[in-house]
Amino acid sequence: MDILIVNQSVIDMLASFFTLLTGIVEVNVTGMSRDRLVCLVWTSRRLLWVMLTTSTYGILLTAVVRYAAVIYPTWYGKNVRTKPYKLSYPKQH
């Protein structure tokens, strides 16, 4: 489950970054020359839509895993959650 949360955080950070760049950077489509492919990819905003779609599927996957943990706790405990968490604190002298 922790990997899903880390993945979701990274994808949301990248989606925010591409949203910010899309709002700031304006590409002059008429002046496309040697960087034509880069300009076409940027103006289509594919990177932004890929990040937003991936974020949506990540939230959906997290919801399915949480559903399985609540509805089928024994199966979830055996198949998904194999190692229990151990909090280790420094020893007090």
ZIPEZI-V455089 format. One record per residue. PHI is phi as a letter, one per 40 degrees, with the letter a starting at -180 (999 if undefined). Layout:
# ZIPEZI-V455089
phi->{PHI:PHI}
This chain:
# ZIPEZI-V455089
phi->{999:c:c:c:c:c:d:c:c:c:c:c:c:c:c:c:c:c:c:c:c:c:c:c:c:b:c:c:c:c:c:c:b:c:b:c:c:c:c:c:c:c:c:c:f:c:c:c:c:c:c:c:c:c:c:c:c:c:c:c:c:c:c:c:c:c:c:c:c:c:c:b:c:c:c:c:c:c:c:b:c:c:b:c:c:b:c:b:b:c:c:c:c}
